Amino acid sequence: MTLPPELLEIIFLRLPVRSLIRLKCVCKQWRSLISDPYFAKLHYDVAIAPTINNNNKLLYLSSDSSKACCVKTEPSIHHDYPFKLQETYKNDSTRIIGSCRGFILLQNDKPKPFLILWNPATSSHVRVPYPNNFSNSDFFCHGVVYEKSNDDYLVIMGSVGTLKGKRQWKFFSVRTNSWKEIEGGDCFTPNIAMAHQIGLLYNEAIHWVVVYNGSFVIVAFDIATKTLSMIPLPYPLDPNQWELSLVGGAGFFGICMMDHIWQHIWVMKEYKVQSSWILKMDILYPSDNTMIPLCFTESGDNVVWMNRIIKDLVKFERLGGNEEELEEFKLDFCDKDTVLVMFNESLLSLPSSCRQEE
């Protein structure tokens, strides 16, 4: 008995990526359907919809850079299956600097700096050349975004100490294989406490915390207009007294303000409207610069944190106005430099004009 293609598509749209990759080996019909770029886009859209079982994961490279480890955050924190890293990139200089639609942006310094855009699920990847006048120690903001109007992926980097000592921001188009300068980035200086920030994607823009005129601000790169703009914090904060980190997930745009005792999480209810910031959570937890908020869980009531010293994840929940620790989870194969990013698996491929490697 042969199932009609329409019914197969409905069934396949509900399956996880790992199962679909295995099913490609069953027959030519299934392989053709699963390999169709239109199906890949539809599957990704269905997978991230709130009505589907939670697909939210955190991904990090193992300390020996041999694999990418996955952690699911719901219903409880647990390890998921790992992904093998290509032999070419297995060295101690490889690190994660971005994540978007199932693609991971990697930086590698050996033998000379270059970037890799990699889909762990399909193993497809492409090298991205380093921008002129940038060194591996210069950049302080980075990330990768998807430009829907052009079906393109953009790599964004902000750097200090570049041409004539000026700070520069640039973006790379995977479709055109070229870098372009972003105007207006020279006025922003790095958030030293959060060097090498991975941008937070929200509302068709990617965001970082930077310093402007001696105070913290959020800078946003608009994907459609390719321009930078500023978003004010709930109130002015001195960079010498606070550590700030953006936190997203579950449809929230939030920021965590940390001193040595308290961790305050604010969320913005109306994008770019300063008066719409509300205090969502206060956690009394001595940070000593060790606790980093990673993401909200699907309910929006829980936040997953990483302890950089003991290499574990901690989930806090807000109950009746008080914050309580729900669970603690030990990470495998990590060290003090481990970076975790939010990650959703996908079958997506890069633009057809881009030469991808398997």
BAKOLVEX-588106 format. One line per 10 residues: number of its first residue (from 1); for each residue z, x, y of C-alpha. Coordinates in pm, whole numbers. Layout:
BEGIN
NUM	Z/X/Y  ...
REM end
This chain:
BEGIN
1	0/0/0  -104/136/340  85/34/651  -124/-58/957  -118/205/1237  57/-35/1476  350/-80/1238  364/293/1163  390/367/1534  678/122/1577
11	865/283/1287  793/640/1395  907/575/1751  1258/514/1616  1277/836/1415  1425/1166/1536  1195/1457/1615  1302/1663/1313  1205/1379/1074  868/1332/1243
21	783/1701/1209  847/1677/835  641/1358/805  336/1534/952  293/1694/609  264/1361/423  -99/1275/502  -374/1321/759  -316/975/909  52/1043/978
31	-20/1391/1108  -284/1255/1346  -50/987/1482  251/1217/1527  35/1491/1685  -117/1254/1941  -2/1354/2296  21/986/2392  258/920/2101  467/1225/2198
41	515/1090/2552  594/740/2427  842/877/2172  1021/1080/2440  1049/779/2672  1190/566/2390  1432/839/2279  1594/877/2622  1623/501/2683  1987/379/2703
51	1928/124/2425  1855/394/2169  2130/582/1985  2260/862/2202  2027/1161/2203  2227/1373/2445  2274/1729/2330  2384/2063/2467  2188/2372/2371  2276/2742/2391
61	2152/3072/2250  2358/3242/1982  2522/3567/2090  2265/3770/1893  1975/3564/2040  1848/3483/1690  1866/3105/1730  1931/2820/1967  2241/2623/1868  2270/2250/1935
71	2585/2048/1999  2595/1668/2009  2856/1521/2242  2891/1170/2098  3056/994/1933  3253/1314/1884  3150/1672/1958  2982/1838/1661  2721/2101/1580  2366/1984/1511
81	2096/2185/1333  1987/2509/1508  1639/2621/1612  1496/2961/1526  1389/3180/1815  1056/3363/1795  1094/3722/1677  937/3853/1999  1224/3714/2206  1517/3804/1981
91	1704/4054/2196  2021/4065/2400  1838/4020/2730  1708/3669/2651  1896/3388/2824  1851/3023/2917  1774/2942/3280  1644/2584/3262  1575/2272/3056  1334/1980/3097
101	1190/1714/2860  1255/1915/2546  1139/2246/2694  1375/2539/2749  1309/2798/3019  1406/3146/2900  1427/3474/3085  1366/3802/2905  1402/4149/3059  1249/4367/2787
111	1037/4567/2823  990/4417/3172  1103/4080/3315  910/3769/3216  979/3401/3155  912/3179/2853  871/2801/2845  962/2702/2489  982/2379/2292  1241/2454/2018
121	1142/2151/1809  771/2234/1782  805/2613/1836  521/2607/2090  576/2840/2384  401/3008/2673  480/3313/2882  524/3270/3257  466/3580/3471  738/3690/3709
131	665/3618/4078  567/3912/4295  855/4081/4482  1119/3926/4253  1339/4136/4029  1555/4008/3744  1871/4059/3951  1740/3894/4268  1718/3525/4186  2017/3295/4227
141	1867/2948/4172  1621/2848/3903  1503/2560/3689  1206/2374/3545  1084/2022/3629  804/1786/3528  553/1663/3785  430/1332/3646  145/1278/3894  -31/1595/3777
151	109/1613/3422  240/1957/3512  556/2161/3464  694/2357/3759  926/2658/3737  1136/2702/4053  1315/3021/4160  1517/3111/4468  1572/3480/4535  1751/3721/4767
161	1653/4071/4871  1281/4008/4832  996/4076/5075  1129/4246/5392  1484/4148/5295  1409/3777/5332  1531/3515/5088  1238/3347/4918  1183/3034/4711  877/2991/4492
171	746/2752/4230  508/2818/3942  256/2560/3822  193/2580/3449  -134/2389/3492  -279/2626/3753  -97/2937/3625  2/3038/3978  306/3087/4203  336/2931/4549
181	596/2986/4820  836/2709/4921  895/2693/5293  1242/2674/5448  1445/2859/5185  1538/3158/5402  1839/2980/5557  2026/2939/5226  2252/3207/5078  2382/3225/4720
191	2688/3047/4589  2844/3371/4464  3092/3201/4229  2804/3029/4050  2539/3301/4048  2219/3226/3856  2255/2849/3881  2050/2620/3660  1930/2326/3869  2038/1966/3807
201	1750/1720/3782  1809/1380/3943  1596/1126/4128  1270/1325/4102  1430/1636/4252  1617/1941/4125  1941/2051/4292  2167/2355/4339  2484/2437/4536  2421/2698/4807
211	2580/2816/5132  2441/2711/5470  2601/2820/5800  2919/2924/5620  2972/2599/5425  2866/2464/5089  2570/2224/5074  2349/2089/4801  1984/2191/4833  1719/1971/4670
221	1360/2058/4576  1150/1740/4587  899/1745/4301  639/1530/4479  642/1695/4822  732/2051/4707  984/2076/4992  1353/2166/5026  1615/1942/5185  1994/1938/5216
231	2247/1689/5081  2594/1694/5243  2911/1711/5039  3188/1449/5073  3354/1682/5326  3308/2047/5439  3431/2314/5200  3493/2683/5259  3309/2897/4998  3603/3141/5002
241	3849/2877/4880  3654/2659/4638  3423/2686/4340  3161/2413/4312  2939/2304/4026  2693/2016/3990  2736/1784/3692  2495/1519/3564  2412/1306/3264  2433/931/3193
251	2252/857/3519  2518/1022/3737  2474/1273/4019  2806/1446/4060  2978/1756/4186  3296/1923/4067  3522/2090/4324  3757/2341/4168  4055/2531/4298  4310/2710/4079
261	4487/2393/3967  4280/2080/4032  3928/1987/3931  3791/1699/4141  3473/1523/4028  3283/1319/4285  2971/1109/4219  2711/991/4468  2637/618/4442  2344/614/4687
271	2121/920/4683  2148/1145/4992  2396/910/5165  2711/1109/5243  2933/802/5276  2845/695/4921  3037/981/4756  3332/846/4554  3607/1035/4373  3560/962/4002
281	3806/1192/3829  4093/1434/3903  4194/1674/3629  4508/1885/3653  4396/2189/3460  4454/2548/3575  4100/2679/3592  4138/3046/3685  3761/3032/3701  3736/2950/3328
291	3649/2578/3307  3294/2459/3378  3188/2092/3373  2874/2047/3163  2784/1677/3158  2897/1318/3161  2880/1146/2824  2680/826/2782  2963/593/2888  3012/782/3213
301	3389/781/3158  3401/1114/2976  3315/1465/3093  3249/1760/2863  3372/2098/2987  3335/2452/2858  3619/2702/2858  3450/3036/2923  3743/3240/2787  3818/3083/2449
311	3459/2959/2393  3528/2595/2326  3429/2255/2460  3680/2003/2590  3617/1633/2647  3823/1445/2905  3838/1067/2941  3952/854/3232  4199/590/3112  4383/360/3351
321	4343/599/3641  4466/897/3442  4263/1171/3275  4342/1259/2915  4204/1526/2687  4022/1356/2400  3913/1645/2184  3857/2017/2168  3568/2180/1983  3514/2546/1898
331	3164/2682/1961  2999/2907/1703  2804/3226/1777  2880/3251/2149  3028/3500/2393  3147/3515/2755  2791/3496/2889  2690/3187/2690  2505/2926/2896  2477/2563/2783
341	2217/2316/2911  2157/1946/2857  1875/1902/2609  1669/1621/2457  1433/1708/2173  1067/1617/2211  722/1651/2057  574/1709/2400  320/1981/2468  228/2168/2785
351	-88/2085/2985  -406/2134/2786  -526/2398/3033  -229/2616/2934  -272/2853/2640  22/2778/2410  141/2990/2120  283/2852/1798
REM end
